[in-house]
Amino acid sequence: MLIFWTGTLSASPYFSFKKYQVEDGLSHNTVWCALQDSYGFIWLGTRNGLNRYDGVSMKLYNCYDETLQHGNQVISALFEDNHRQLWVGTDDGVYIQELATGKFSFFDARTESGEQIRYNWIEDILADHSGNIWVNAPNQGVFRYQVETGKLFRYIPCPSKDKSKDFPQSICVDKEGTVWV
């Protein structure tokens, strides 16, 4: 009897899926990235804009910096920092959305030598245990942004004679806080 009873406690191998498409309010059927923020919203980065799903309907956001009159709708990476800002990687740099206002600004920080995360698609955005924001721009290198000081640093992890192999394709931070490139 005990054998039959423990079998009913195991997880079901069946999952329920719902498919969302343009007909359901999604801005494009190709989704590059997804994130659930601290408020429970699901953010979907597509080839044609940033979508927020609230459990009932989709809302489209345009990544557009009104001050610079510059924007991009090809969304490739998403990251939320401290429940205040949504970092949005595009195929032309990074935008930051203030979650309270919904306004976007282009991330235009520069390294000491003047380099900027621009004219490049973004693969990953994440934070380390010290609160630094790491951005992987595969054709440009890995950038570390020190939030407290506002300084930006660029790294090319493995310089080689074959320049096509210099740039990383992915980054992550492990439980100990080590950044893996």
Disulfide bonds with the S-S distance in Angstrom:
none
